[in-house]
C-alpha cells in the first residue's frame, strides 16, 4: 500500500513538472506572437493625475504648516524648559515631514518629465 502511494505521488510530481516545462517551451516558441500589450493613457489623463497630485501636495503642505504653528506655541501649563524641548522635537518632526512631502513633489516632477517623452 505504501509503495502504491509513493509511486502515485512521484508520478504526479513528474506530470506537474512536465506540464510546467511544456508551458515554458510554448511561451518561448516563435509561433507565440502574443507578447505583452502596452496601454498608454492620453495626455489629458496624465495631466489630470499630475494636477491632482500637485493639489494633494499643496493640501498636505498647508495642513503641516498649520499644525506646526499650533505645536510651536507655548501652552499655559508648560515650563520654559519643557517648551524648548518640545519645540526642538517638533522642529525635527516638521523637517522630516517636509522632506517627505518634498519627495512627493520630486516624484511628480520626475513623472511628468518622463511621461512627456
PEVENMO-V683096 format. One record per helix or strand. SS is the DSSP state (hx for helix, st for strand). FROM is the first residue (numbers start at 1). TO is the last residue. If there is no record, write none. Layout:
# PEVENMO-V683096
{{SS/FROM/TO} {SS/FROM/TO}}
This chain:
# PEVENMO-V683096
{{hx/2/28} {hx/43/72} {hx/80/115}}
